[in-house]
């Protein structure tokens, strides 16, 4: 029977069938800026295909299904044998498989690989964020394994493969593998030197047996893991395969899966080692130094992942405002809503331009061994990780509010973004860990500060508010009084000045002007939507619209 009480009107149509890559001006311009001309045609083709897939109805359905049907732990088979397997919904495998076949674990061996991968990771994370964890750790394991050339030769081709194969089998029998990481334990958390997992050497060179546990071990169905354990020579890094070369299962007892706030599609587990075979990576006693390259790469992915969440939330908010009318006008044309959307757009573009600049620095280090860029990354990565991930949750909340009650219901997709939004600020070291890491670099690695100051100095003289902010930052850095207690304040300022310097150089004048006025010049309130009304907010919002 047809409804006769009313007709449905003034509702935004579904946002589907669009190009997540090609419709994002800040992203496409950044890729064009950082890639060599000879790489652009192929990159446009690859990223365009991925962008259209990410904006498709199929990808949106996969994302919803993967989160509505979370993974299930199977500790034993029907006969009582221990199997320690996690079952995922088929949609999760489709999302993860698309990421692997699109090359999102393959950055280290191809020209411009980090910029191309960062853009792809940014695009595909907007379809579904939970799969990004194993993708990130697989990508990030490569530099850690390179400390041991034999291990790298064996594992790197598998890690960077574009083949996704489900199931636990010996790695040598698979066309591609995924990696996880296990660092934290119950008693220590981020203080990994307090780890108690014991590593007993065997007669075979580099072979050990591990006894202990890991409190957080995400993607437990990965083919291998880099973990920390206490060897006779101190805290060391080890490679733990899930399946041994002879086909037998390694001891990897999954105790339970974490019931997390968000990130529902991805499994995070507590695992026990009891005579678990492992291979030493690097030297005994140098575990943190060995695994830190992996940590740094995953921290950049936290920046990219948060930037992707902010962009997707902004996209949903702008789309709604374009189609919804109230009080006689489209929401997007109303001054106060335009202010809110422009403020969110600034947050999004600042995060996007920063994450691409960091990826370009990785390419410079990889392609030419650029030590200046390496030093820049030492400070810029933890500063960006601190700030961009911190800004994610308030930005997503504000974007959700733009949809009103429609944004608060699960079907909108925004509640899923909101539950995901705090994650990257916690994983790979929470805010305090990042801030203290910046202080450590400032105190021990003067070349890192030199490189950072040289980077922001490239924009000096282009905007008086940026110049004043750089001067204030130098004053902050010169004052050692209570520096640890001021660490968050200092790192926040570093990140904002860096973002401002990049926008002044590369963004349209309206965007750079609004960012410098609000974030650096202090003409801004405590909530989004408090930009100075004299700015060209319409141009900022127009730039954030989906093009094409």
N, C-alpha and C positions, 0 to 999 in steps of 0.2 A: 504494500500500500504506500503510495507516494505521500511524503510529508507535505502538509498544507499550511503549517503554522508560520513558516518563514522561508526565505531563500538565503543561501550563504553568500555573503558579499563582504567586501573590504577585508579580505584575508589575503595574505601574501601567497603566491603560488609556490609549490615546492622548488627549492633551489637544487636543481638536478640537471645533468647534461651540460655541464660547463667545464672549461679548461682551468684547472687550479693553477697551472703554471702560466699559461699564456695570458690569463686574466689578471695577473698580479704584476703591475708595472714596476714596483720596487724590486721584485725578484728578478724579472727578466732583464731589467737594466743592469742589475748587479752581476748577473751571469755574463752579459755582453761586456761589461767593464773588465772583469777579472780573467776571462778566458782569452787565450791567443786566437787571432782571427781564423787560423786554419782549423781550429777545433769547434767553431761556433755552429756550423751547419749540422754536424752530427749531434752536438749537444742539444740544439733546438729540436731536432727530430725526436731524440730520446726523451727529453723532458716534456715535450708536447704530448707525446703518446702517453707518458705516465700521468701528466696533468689531466688529460681527458679521461683516463681510467679512474683517477681519484675523484673526479666530479661526476662519475656515472651513477646511475641508479643501482647497478650491480655492486659497486664498491660500497655504497652506502648501506645496502642490505647486508653485505658481508660484515661490515663493522658492527651493525646492530646485532646480528646473530652471534658473532663471536663474544660480545659482551653480555648478551642475555643468556648464553649457555657457557658458563665458565668452566675451566678445566677441572677434571676429576682425577683424584689420586687412586691408583690401584697398587696397593702394597704387595698383594699376593694373588696368585692365580687360583683357580677353583680347587686345585689339589693341595693348596697350602704352600706352594713354592714361592719364595720371595722374588718379586719381579720389579718392584719400584718403578712403575711406569705412570705417566700422566697422560690422560686422554683429552684431546682438544676437539672442539667442534670443527667440522670440515671447513667452515668459513674462515676460521683462524688460519688454517693451513693455506687457504687460497690467498689471504692477505699476505702472509709471511712468504709464501712462494713467489708472489708477484714482486715483493721487495728484493728477493735474492736474484730472480731472473732479470730484474731491472738494473742489477749491478750495484746495489746499495751496500754490499760488503766488499766492493772492489774499488778502492781508491788509491792504494799505495803503489800500484804498478803501471798506471796509465797517465799520460800527460793531462794536467788540469783535473786530475782525478778527484781531488778533495772538493773543489768548487762544484763539479758536476754531481758528486755524491751528496754534498750538503744540500744543493737545490732539490735533488730527488728525494732525499730523506725528509726535507721540509714539506714537499708536495704530498708524498704518500702518507706521512704521519697525519695529515688532515683527514684522510679516509678512516684511519683507525690507529690509535696511538700505542696500544698494548703490545703489538708485534715488534715495536721498535727496540725493545730491550735486547732480545737475542741478535737482532741485526746490528745494533750498536756494539755489543760485546764481541761479536765475530769480527767486525771491522777493526776494533781496537786491539784485538789480540796480536795482530801482525807485528807492530813495533816491539812488543814485549818479547815475542819469540825470536826476533832478529838478533837478540844478544847471543843466541846459540845457533850458528849457521846450519848445523845439521838438522836441528828441530825445524828451523824456518824452511829449509829445503823440502822437508817432509810434509809440513802442515800448511804452509802459505798457499800453495796452489789449490788446496781444498777449501781454505777459508775464503779465498777471493773468487771461487768458482761461481758461475751464474746458474748452477744446477741445484735445485732444491729436492732433497730426498727425505721422505718421512721414515722414521723407524730406527731402532738401535741395531747397528751392525758394525763390524770392524771398519774403522775409518778408511782403510785401504780399499774397501769394497764399494765405497760410495763416491758418487761424482762430485759431491760437495758436502761440507760439514758446517755445523754451527758451534759456537763456543759460548760458554758462560764464565762466571767469575765468582769466587768465594773468598771473601776477605774477613768479614766481621763475625764475631762470636758473641755469645750471650754476655760475657763478663766485660768485654772491651768496647764493642761498637766501633766507632771511628778510631779508637786507640788500638790499632792493630798490633802494636808491639806487646800488648797484653795477651795476645793469642796464646792458647795452650795446646793447640793441635800439635802432636809430636810426630816427627819424621825420623824413622829409623833406617839407616843406610843398609842396602843389600850388597851382595858380592858384585853384582853387575854394575858397571860404571854408570853413575847418575841415577840408579834405581833406588827407590825408597818405599817403605810402607808407612802409611799415615794412620794415626789413631787420634780421633777428636771429633769436632763438629763444626758446622757453619750455620749461623743463625739466620742469615738471609742468603739464599742461593736462587737467583731467578733463572727462569728457563731451564729447569732441571732435566728436560729431555734433550738437551744439547749433546753433541758428540764428545766434547771435551771441555775442561774447565781449568782456568788458572787459579790456584789457591795459594794461600800463605800457611806455612807451618814452621815449627821450631825444629831445626836440624841441629846436630852437634855444634855447628859453626854459627848458629844464630838463626834469626827469622829469615826464611828462604822462600823462593817461589817455585811452585811445582805445577806440572801439567798432569791432570787426572783424566784419563779417558773413561767414558762410560762402559765401553766394550773393549776388552783386551784383544791383542792381535790374533789369538787363537780362537776367538769367537765367544769366550766366556765373559759373563758380566763381571765388571769390577764391583767391589763392595761400595755401594752408594745408597745407603739406606735412607729413604725419604720418610721423615717422621710425620710431617703434615704439610699442607699448603696454607699459606697465610691468607686470612680473610681480610683483604685490604679495603681501604676506603674507595679506591678506584682501580684503574689498571686491571679490570676484572678478566679480560681475555687472556692475560699473561699469567703464568704460574710462577709464584715465588715460594720457595720451600725451605724447610729446616732439614738438614741432612747430617747423617752420622758416618764417620769413617772408622772402620775397624779392620785394620790390615789392608787398607786400600792401596793398590799399586799406583805409584806416581813416578814421574821423571823430573829431575831437577832442571830448572830453567835458570841459566846464569850461574852465579857462584853462591855457595853457602854464605849466609849472613848478609846477603845483599838483596833480600826479597822485595823490600819496599822500593829500592832503586830500580829493580827489574820491572816490577809491575806498574810503576808510576807512569810510564809512557802509555800504558793501556788506560789508566785512570784519566790522564790528561785528554785522551781522545774521546773517552766516554763523557767527560765534562763538556767538551764542545758539543757533543750530541745532546746533552741536557739543554744547552743554549738553543740549539736548532729545534729541538722538540717543543720547548716553551714558546719560541717564536712562531712555530706552526700552530700551536693551540690559540695563541693570541690572534693570528691572522684568520684562522677559521671562525673564531668567535666574532671578530670584526666583520667578516664577510656575511655571516648570518644576520648581524645587526643592521648592516647597510642594506642588505636585500629586503629585510622586513620594512625598514623605514622608507624604502623606495616605493613600496606597494601599499602601505597602510596610511589611511587618512584619519585625521582627528581635528575637530574644531575648524573644518573648512579647508584644510590643506594637507598635503602629504607630509608625513613626519620629517622626511629628509629636508624639506624646505622650511621647517620651523626653526627659528634661531637657536633655541635652547638645545633641541635635539642635534642640530648641526654642530653645536659646540661639543657635545658629548662624543659624537662620532668622530669629529676632527681630533679630539684628544686621544681617543683610542687608536686612530690612524697614525698619529705621531708615535705612539708606543710601539705599534706594529712595525712601522718602517724603520725606526731606530734599532729594533731588535734584528730585523732582516738585514740591514746594511752591515751591522756589526758581525753577525754570524758568517756572512759571506766574506768579509775582510779577514776573519780568523781562518776560514777555510783556504783563502788565497795565500795566507802566510804559510800554512802547512804545505801547499803546493810549492812555494818558493824554497822551503827547506828541503823537500823531497827532490825537486828537479835540479837544484843548483847548490844545495848545502848552505843556503843563505843564513849565516850566523846572526845577522841583525834581526831577521825575522824570527829565528828561534828564540832569541832573547825577548823579543816583543811578545811572543806567545806565552812566555813564562809568567808574565804579569797579566796580560790581557785575558787569557782563558779563565783563571779563577775569578778575576774581577767581573767578567761578563757572566760567568756562571752564577755568581752571587746575585747580580742585579737583574738580569733578564728573567731568571727563574722566579725571583721574588716578585716581579711585576706581573707575572702571569695570572695568578689567582685574582687580584683586584680587577684586572682588565677583563677577564672572563665573566666575573660577577657583573660588572657594569654592562657588558654586551648582553648578557642574559636579561638584565633589567630593561634594556631597550625593547625587548619583545613583550614586556609585561608578563601577565599570567601565562601567555603562550610559551614563553621561554622557560617557565618553571615546570613544565610537563615533560616527561621523558621523550615523547615523540619528537620534540624539537631538536633533540641531540645535544642541547646545551648543558643539561644536567650531567651528561657523560663527560663533556669537556671540563665542567667545574670539578667533578670528582678527580679527574686526571691532573688538574692544574697545579696542586701542591707537590706533585711527585718529584719533578726534576730539581726542586729546591732541596729535597731531602737526599735523594740518591747521589752517589759519588761524592759525598761530603756535604753536609748541610751548611747553612749560611755562616755560622761561626768558623767552621773548618775552612771555608773558602777565604774568609777575611783574614784568618791567621796565616793561611798559606801565602797570601799577598804580602803580609808583613814579613814573613820569613824570606821571601824573595827580595824584598826591599833591603833587608839587612844583610843578606849573604851574597846577593848577585847584583852588584851595581850596574852591570851591563844591561840588565833587564830594565831598570829605571831609565837608563839612557835611551834605550830603544823605544820605550813607551813615550817619553817626552819628545823624542824626535818625531814620532808618529803624530801626536796631537799638535806639534809645532808646525806641521805642514799646512794647517789651516789658520795659523796666526795672522792677524790683521784683516781677516775677512768679516769678522763680526765682533763688535766691541764687548758684547756680553760673554762670548766665548773667551776673548782675551782676558777679561776680568776673572772668569772662572778658572782659567789656567793659572793666573797669578795667585788666586786664593788657594788652589790646590798645592802649589809650590810652598806656600806658607804653612799649610797643614802638614805637608811631608817634612818640612824642616823642624817642626815642633815635636820633640820626642816625649813630651810630658804626657803621661797616661796614654801612651800610644795604643796599647792593647785594648783598653776600654773604649777607645775611639775608633777601633779598627773598622767597624761597619760604616761609620760616617765617612772615613777616608776612602774606603773601597767604593762606596756608593758614588762619591764625587768623582773618583777616577773613571768609573764606568760611564757616568753622564757626560763628563768632558770628552771622553773618547767617542761616544755616540754623537755628541754635538759636532766634534771636529770632522767626522765622516759625513754627516748630513750637510754641513756647510760646504764641503768639497763636492759632493755628488748628488744631493737631492735638489729638487726645484726650490727656488728662493722662498716660496710661501711655506714650504715644509720646514726648511732650516730656520726661517724667521720665527715660526711658531714654537719650534723646539727650544731655540735659544732664549726666547722671551719667557717661556714657562719653566723649563727644567733648569736653565742656567741663570736667567735673569731674575728669578723669584716672583714673576708676575703670574701667580698660579695659586689655586686653592689646594685643599687637602683631598679633594675628590675629583674624579674625571668630570669634564664639562665646565671647568672654571678657567678656561683660556681667556685672554684679553679679547674683548669683543671687537677691537679695532683690527684684528688680524684677518687675513683673507681665508676664513675658515671654509668657505664654499670650495675653493680650489683644493684644499687639503682633503676634503671629503670626496670630491670628484676623482681625485687620484686613487682613492681607496676602492672605488667601484670596480666591479669585475668588467674587464674589457673583452671584446671579441664575441 
